């Protein structure tokens, strides 16, 4: 893999039409992977012999995965640089001036924005048009909170490109975020303050590529579910009993608050049902893990999970 890489992403005005990403559209991307996709249609000819016949590549699109720090903008009520990616992954953005930015699941993911993606790697230029995707979140002790954005897009032919240089990128507005520690983070789970180890929130794959006459698109359609996993220290059963919560089908809430400086505070709120826990020992400490399924509070709302920046 080349050490000269640059990710540019820009919202499209018209679906599938190159929005001409430039330096101002630089994305702080970590662990970026680009993968061409497609399948081959081939005949199975009834004939003497067992050898294959040539086929035809079809269903060609591209996938790009990128990890992004969940850093706020530094100004309350101002969207972070990564906010536009959320709106292409089935989330809404609500701004309250000088107060907050909230990301919540969209009632109609099919109306999500589309993106033009340029992935410049050494002297190769990969492009995706009409890209949409899904986003997952990862919170681990002593690590930075991150979002993992997975996009699918209409692939164009890989082309020769100039080797990326410093002048090709503009990093203004992008911030990093401190790791999750006792000093930086609070965590409550079903009303209890258990020693935090990790939390993951994963999005089901409702990103559908279509290639048929009169339709070549990436759409967010079908069922949408959020699931996850948590790992934490074990408290007395009278304080937090994951077995009872699971067996009683209890819908609980969690809150992870990270940061203390106005404009840089990240809050994750979620409603969930947990599965039966598994117990283990970690260097003499009692630890439990449980699967999570996130649920809305009513049939007509989408408050399973929210990300709030203040």
Phi, psi and omega in degrees: 000137183289150174275352178257100184223152179203131179249123177239130179223135181221140176297141178271147173276316178242133185304130175077003179258125184307121180269007173056071179294141182228186184305324181295344181262018178301139177244131173291097185246132176241147177052047181285134172229137176242129184226113172292141180234158177166168178228165183242125176266124183223148178282150170245098188273129175283108188200166171296143180096168186234005182286154179281166173247157180300147179244189183232128177289133181216168179061045185274125173209182180228154176237140176226129177245137181214139176259136185226134177293137183276055182272136176286171185286337186100348179233122181299132180088357178254128184294145174287164182297333182274359185300323182294335177291323178300322183287349173262004182237023175085025177241153175258158178236124179240120181256131171242112188309133178060012185234299190201162168231127183237132174249126180223161180295137180282142176293329181232084181301335182298340181271010183297151176299162173242158189230150165257129184242128170246121174246107182261118180230110186054241182256020175253142174240114175257134179235141168237136177244155178060031187283138171221168183193203180222158183228138175239165184229145183224124180232115181232143178304138178062018174234162180282139174296134183222155169252142174247110182261127178241113184252146167243140181210167178283113187281135170259169181294133175301141186230159171296145178212163176285148177296129182302141179231166181306322183293346182277352185237143173236117186260004182305130177094343178277135179233155170265175184223144183290156178291163178280115180217175176302320183288332188258343197220142168239152183214126173236140184224115183053038177083358183249153179254078180278147176302118188283137171244305182198159175212131173235145176230118186241141183259134175295153183276094175252024181264111191246124173267133178233138176218095181212165179307129180073011175204118169221097191214165166245123184230151172260104186220165176082184183300145178234121178228147173246129176230171180189193180208145174231152176225131184204168174291154181273129173259171175302141180305332178290343180261314178212115183237095182293330178296313180295319178301317180294314185289334178268004179057036184287134171265116183247177177234155172226157176215126173244120180244123186235124180099158182227353182267129180306134182093349183232016183266129178249126177235127175252120176246139181207151173247137188206161162246136180257151174276180177296139182281159166243143186248148178206170178247131177234099180055042178088358179258138181278123186232147177227148176233151177208144172284149181235142169238123186270140187227146173281160182281343179202167183290340185252019177227167181229061184251029178307307183220141172223149176243119184240130178247126182224000000 
